[in-house]
Each structure stands twice: as C-alpha cells, then as structure tokens.
Amino acid sequence: MFQEQRGTANCRSAIAALLCAGLLGAFDAGAATAPIKLALFDFELEDFSADVSSTDSSDATQLSNVTAQVRQLFARSGRYTLVDVANVEAPAVKGHTLRDCNGCDAEIALKLGAEQSLVGVVSRISRTEYVVKFQVRDARTGAVVAAADSGLRMGADYSWSRGATRLIEDRLLQSRLER
C-alpha cells in the first residue's frame, strides 16, 4: 500500500510539474510582444555652421549612410519592424523638414500603418562639430515617447553614423531592454 501511495504521489508531482511548465511556457509566449512597427524617416541636416549653403552631395551621402546604418540597427534589434517610407509624397518628407512640422510625422506614420515614427537630425555646428538628435512619436496620439541628443561631438561628417548609432543604442534600444 505504501508503494502504491508513493507511486500516486510521484505521478501527481509529475503532472503538477508538467502543468506548471506548460503554464510558464504559455506565460512566456504571451509576455513576448510583437515588434513595434516603426516609420523611420531619412535623417535630416540642420546646418548652423558659418558655411551655410544647400546640402551638398557629400552631406547627402553622409545623411544616407546615417539613415541606412540606423535602419540596420533597428532591424537587427528584433524589437522593431520598419515600415517602408520611400514613396511618401508629403512635402515635409520630400523637403527633409519633418523636424519643423510640429509632429506631422506621426500622422504620416499612421497612414503607413506604423505605430511609431522616428525623426533623426544631425545639427552641424561647424565643419567638425555636430549634435545628433532623434524623436520618436506615438503614431496614434502624436505624443513624444522618446527623445535624446548626443551632446556636442567632434568629427567630420563621416562620423555622423557612429554618433547616431551610439545614441540610439544607448538611449533607446538599451534603455528599453532594461525596463
């Protein structure tokens, strides 16, 4: 009789363990959230240097590099799905003036099916000093959900990409993982 009770108790323990494991697995699967749909617009140049002129071809190339590297960073994070913004006809997108449109990026992102929008800006102070900024908005409400700037950085235009990726890793991607 004792062995029969012991066998029944072991069976119950095994069943309880399996049920707990199943519940934990279901809980973990439910806790994992779907990637956020992000409309990441091209980085813009805000030039405060003494040599203010229209964006030259090397500036355009560097801004394109910044945007490409930041897009790769978000795609690799697994926490974001990038929404295609290439064919947007909005004047602020075409004119690279989203930084001045009072949040119109959120409305554009919403129309594209995104949950959030990101506008990034490189502010050139001089030929060798710059600041990188970004702002993320909730597409439904237009509320700013994250914003940061790199502070003053030294380096020519080829260093903009490093400044932008470091800022986004440190202030957005890493900080969201720690929460």
Secondary structure, DSSP 4 states (H G I P E B T S, - for coil): -HHHHHHHHHHHHHHHHHHHHHHHHHHHHHHSPPPEEEEEPPPEEEE-STT--S--HHHHHHHHHHHHHHHHHHHHHSSEEEPP-TT---HHHHTT-GGGSTTHHHHHHHHTT-SEEEEEEEEEEETTEEEEEEEEEETTT--EEEEEE--SEES-GGGHHHHHHHHHIIIIIHHHHH-
